[in-house]
Structure formats: structure tokens, C-alpha cells
């Protein structure tokens, strides 16, 4: 599922072993974050996931929760799974005492933006930068 998410965003050099090692840090309990899975009702198959990072806001001087990844398998989209994952992530943020659940998406991901706009979340005006080092 993580490799599919990476492929969706056209990542190169996707490696299963590296993914296992990196995402293992988000298995509960974790000081780094949490993985949330969405399974078919019978529990037979993972159809979506969200990866949460414990994050900080210097402006608000609080810990926030960053939903760094949200992915639903193509065959399971439009079934409310994305919204359920967002609701679960917001629940985690509330349990941690965080006043904010944050996330971002690619500017051209109109499908995700329609979902995000429908949640009552406020669209940020921040512009992100990346510096390759």
C-alpha cells in the first residue's frame, strides 16, 4: 500500500525493505507517529492508510499532528474511506491534546482537495519549499 502511494506521487527508487524499516517506527506505541489502517469489513484486506507524525508548531507553541500520508486503494475510493481515515486521525490528535491536525496535498490533486474541502478544514495559505541537500 505504501509503495502504491509512493507510485501515485511518482516517487522513484521505491524499495520494500526500506519502506518496512522506515514505517516500522510508526507502529504503536511510538514516539514518532502512528499508522492507521482501513480494512474491508471482514478484515481481509487493507484498503487505505494514514501515517501521522507528531509535529510541532512554533507559531502556536503546541504539538500538532501532521497527517503526512493519506492513501486509499483505487478500487476502494468513493466509499468514505478517506473521510474515515481523516476522522480517525482527528481523533488521535484530540486524544494527544493537539489542537490541530495538519496535512497537505499536491496542487494538482483535485480529487483529494474536494474531499479535504468538504471536511471543514481551512485551506492554508503557506507555500512549501524543498531544498535538496
C-alpha positions as CSV (number, residue, x, y, z in Angstrom):
1,X,0.0,0.0,0.0
2,X,2.8,2.4,0.8
3,X,4.6,1.6,-2.4
4,X,1.3,2.3,-4.3
5,X,1.1,5.7,-2.5
6,X,4.7,6.5,-3.5
7,X,4.0,5.5,-7.1
8,X,0.9,7.7,-7.1
9,X,3.2,10.7,-6.4
10,X,5.7,9.4,-9.0
11,X,8.5,8.5,-6.5
12,X,11.5,6.8,-7.9
13,X,13.6,4.0,-6.3
14,X,10.7,2.5,-4.3
15,X,12.1,-0.2,-2.1
16,X,10.0,-2.6,0.0
17,X,12.7,-3.3,2.6
18,X,13.5,0.4,3.1
19,X,9.7,1.1,3.4
20,X,9.4,-1.6,6.1
21,X,12.3,-0.3,8.0
22,X,11.2,3.4,7.8
23,X,7.5,2.9,8.6
24,X,8.2,0.4,11.4
25,X,8.9,3.4,13.5
26,X,5.2,4.4,13.4
27,X,3.8,1.2,14.9
28,X,2.2,1.8,18.3
29,X,3.4,2.7,20.7
30,X,5.8,5.2,19.0
31,X,7.4,8.5,19.9
32,X,7.5,9.4,16.2
33,X,3.9,8.9,15.0
34,X,1.3,6.4,14.1
35,X,0.0,4.3,11.2
36,X,-3.8,4.0,10.9
37,X,-5.2,1.3,8.6
38,X,-8.6,1.0,6.9
39,X,-9.6,-2.6,6.3
40,X,-12.5,-4.2,4.5
41,X,-15.3,-5.0,6.9
42,X,-14.3,-8.7,7.1
43,X,-10.7,-7.6,7.9
44,X,-9.4,-9.4,4.9
45,X,-7.7,-6.6,3.1
46,X,-6.1,-3.3,3.8
47,X,-7.7,-0.6,1.5
48,X,-6.3,2.6,2.9
49,X,-3.9,4.1,5.4
50,X,-2.9,7.3,7.0
51,X,0.6,8.0,8.5
52,X,0.6,10.5,11.3
53,X,3.7,12.4,12.5
54,X,3.9,14.0,15.9
55,X,4.8,17.6,14.8
56,X,5.3,21.0,16.4
57,X,4.1,24.5,15.7
58,X,6.4,27.3,16.8
59,X,3.8,29.8,16.0
60,X,1.2,28.2,18.2
61,X,3.8,26.8,20.6
62,X,2.0,23.4,20.7
63,X,2.4,19.9,19.4
64,X,0.3,19.2,16.3
65,X,-0.4,16.1,14.4
66,X,0.7,16.0,10.8
67,X,-1.2,13.6,8.5
68,X,1.8,13.1,6.3
69,X,0.2,10.4,4.1
70,X,-3.3,9.5,3.2
71,X,-4.0,6.9,0.6
72,X,-6.9,4.8,-0.4
73,X,-6.6,2.0,-3.0
74,X,-8.2,3.0,-6.3
75,X,-10.8,0.2,-6.2
76,X,-12.0,1.4,-2.7
77,X,-12.2,5.1,-3.5
78,X,-15.6,7.0,-3.2
79,X,-16.6,4.7,-0.3
80,X,-16.0,7.1,2.5
81,X,-12.6,5.5,3.5
82,X,-10.6,8.7,3.1
83,X,-13.0,10.6,5.3
84,X,-13.0,7.8,7.9
85,X,-9.2,8.0,8.0
86,X,-9.3,11.8,8.4
87,X,-11.9,11.4,11.2
88,X,-9.6,8.7,12.9
89,X,-6.6,11.0,12.5
90,X,-8.5,13.9,14.1
91,X,-9.5,11.6,16.9
92,X,-5.8,10.7,17.5
93,X,-5.0,14.5,17.6
94,X,-7.7,15.1,20.1
95,X,-6.5,12.2,22.3
96,X,-3.0,13.6,22.2
97,X,-4.3,17.0,23.3
98,X,-3.3,18.6,20.0
99,X,-5.5,21.5,18.8
100,X,-4.6,20.9,15.1
101,X,-4.5,18.1,12.5
102,X,-2.4,19.3,9.6
103,X,-1.9,17.9,6.1
104,X,-1.0,18.9,2.5
105,X,-1.5,17.5,-0.9
106,X,-0.2,18.1,-4.4
107,X,-1.6,21.3,-6.1
108,X,-3.0,19.2,-8.9
109,X,-4.7,16.5,-6.8
110,X,-8.2,17.9,-7.3
111,X,-9.9,14.7,-6.1
112,X,-8.2,14.9,-2.7
113,X,-8.8,18.6,-2.4
114,X,-12.6,18.1,-2.9
115,X,-12.5,15.6,0.0
116,X,-10.4,17.9,2.2
117,X,-12.5,21.0,1.4
118,X,-15.7,19.0,2.4
119,X,-14.3,18.3,5.9
120,X,-14.5,21.8,7.2
121,X,-10.7,22.1,7.3
122,X,-9.3,25.5,6.4
123,X,-7.0,25.7,3.3
124,X,-3.6,27.0,4.3
125,X,-2.0,30.0,2.6
126,X,1.5,28.7,3.3
127,X,3.8,27.9,0.4
128,X,6.1,24.9,0.9
129,X,9.7,24.7,-0.3
130,X,12.1,21.8,-0.6
131,X,15.9,22.1,-0.7
132,X,17.8,19.1,-1.8
133,X,20.9,18.6,0.4
